[in-house]
Amino acid sequence: RKTGHEPTLWLDKACIDQTNIDQALTCLPIFLAGCQRLLVVAGPTFCRRLWCLLEIFTFLRMGGSVERIEVLFIADPLKDP
């Protein structure tokens, strides 16, 4: 609303070729550097998946800040699924 532009949404699961992750990983810093905010939708396995933590780390290293990260828990991350 503020800019009059449609929001852009990038979903890692949909945008990163899951069959060729090695090649797609080279673009991860570029994708995350272009993000104004990072929304983490965390399920019960979130804390055990290194990939999820790598994305947060990369977002921060590419100029993001903790204040621009929002975590939405859809399940208790400390409970086993």
C-alpha positions, -999 to 999 in steps of 0.1 A, spaced: 0 0 0 28 24 9 45 22 -25 16 14 -47 33 -18 -60 22 -54 -57 42 -73 -31 68 -98 -43 69 -132 -26 98 -156 -28 92 -191 -14 124 -212 -11 106 -245 -15 90 -233 -48 119 -212 -61 149 -235 -54 151 -265 -77 149 -293 -52 164 -318 -76 195 -296 -82 201 -279 -48 238 -275 -52 234 -252 -82 204 -234 -66 224 -227 -34 248 -204 -53 219 -180 -59 206 -181 -23 226 -150 -11 212 -131 -41 176 -141 -34 179 -132 3 198 -100 -3 167 -88 -22 143 -95 6 131 -66 27 116 -90 53 120 -127 61 90 -146 73 98 -180 88 69 -204 91 82 -229 117 68 -263 121 79 -290 146 111 -299 127 123 -264 121 149 -263 149 165 -296 136 169 -286 100 202 -270 92 188 -257 59 164 -234 78 191 -219 100 214 -215 70 187 -193 53 184 -171 84 222 -168 87 225 -159 50 197 -133 53 215 -116 82 249 -118 64 235 -102 33 224 -71 52 191 -82 68 185 -74 105 169 -94 133 141 -68 134 131 -77 98 126 -114 107 92 -126 117 87 -162 130 53 -178 128 51 -210 147 25 -234 133 34 -261 158 55 -263 189 91 -264 176 103 -283 207 79 -312 204 86 -342 181 61 -345 152 
